[in-house]
Amino acid sequence: MSNFIINTSKSRKEFKQLIGQTNHFLITILVGLDGIKSGKVDLSSGFSTTWNPQDKQSSAVRSRHFAIKATLAWCVDALDGYFVMSCQMPELVQDTILINTSLNGLSIFKKFKAFNRKYHAQLSNVSVEIAMIELAITWRNRLIHFKSDNTISPHTRNLLMSSKHYIKSNYQDLDIEDLLINYDGYKNPPRFKEVTALIRAIHKYVEVLDKAVIANINYLNFAQAAIKHYLNEEDGILKEKRINDIWSRDVQTTERKLTNILGNYGFEKTSTNSGFLLSPTSSLITMGVRGARTYFN
């Protein structure tokens, strides 16, 4: 008999895989470009291409801007990925309106606003990070979309300005006034410190948002949805072999297999009485092959 809870969702784990070492990768690229700019790095014989820019310093600077813009775009898209993954089957988010908003092809900005509305109470302590992410999304849109006229709202700008001491203290001495001047340059890319601060804000926001999403789920419903998703994950057809493999065994084996499946969807055992209870007498274990075939059809 075990109780299961979710501390970190599968969606957030996959988000962290997407965005996890972005700062390290960006720094590595910029170190290499700095070597080109200083004349210490040249094309090695291992490259089967030609590379002979007329002005290596200018090429390095423009490549640096490209790397930073690409990093910002990647991280904003990773945030979009979290929204979508949370709403896809087996639907960690158990809100039909929010699911439809996230899966119907709307822009990331609309998804971002929809999640913020849904979990407003739980996100109050990351209001500055939300403002920073609004800036990140609009900045990314300007840089990668032709003639994009995205801009932050007056409310967001005022919040950022009034939070300059918080931002300076929590984001490596970042000067938000200086950042906004750069942002207002329209096609200017973020500077290194600015993009790393925006990445950190995205991380913090998703951490808090994930806890809010988890706090609102019905554990039993999600556990059942996770098992059904596992049974159907390849092509949407119930896998008879998987059903037999789980429910044609003894109770202990069925419990162990279901425990492993739930673990793949973020469930962890807990010593508390909260969350979802899986015991040898649970209907999920005792339903048998025929019952599982009917229940999960």
GITAJO-V956525 format. One line per field, one symbol per residue. psi: psi as a letter, one per 20 degrees, with the letter a starting at -180 (. if undefined). Layout:
# GITAJO-V956525
psi->???
This chain:
# GITAJO-V956525
psi->pqqprogpqhghghghhgigkgggggggghgghhhghijiprpriiplrqomqhnhggggghhgggggghgggghhhhgghggghhirpkmgplogghghhhjjjrqhghgghgghggkggijhjkhghgghhgggghggghhippkpkqqqqhggghgggikhhgghhillkpohghghgggiifjpqqrghghhghghhgggghgggghgghijqoggghgghggggghjhgjjppohghghhgjjarghggggghggghhijiqqqqirjrcpporhiqhhhihrgggghghj.
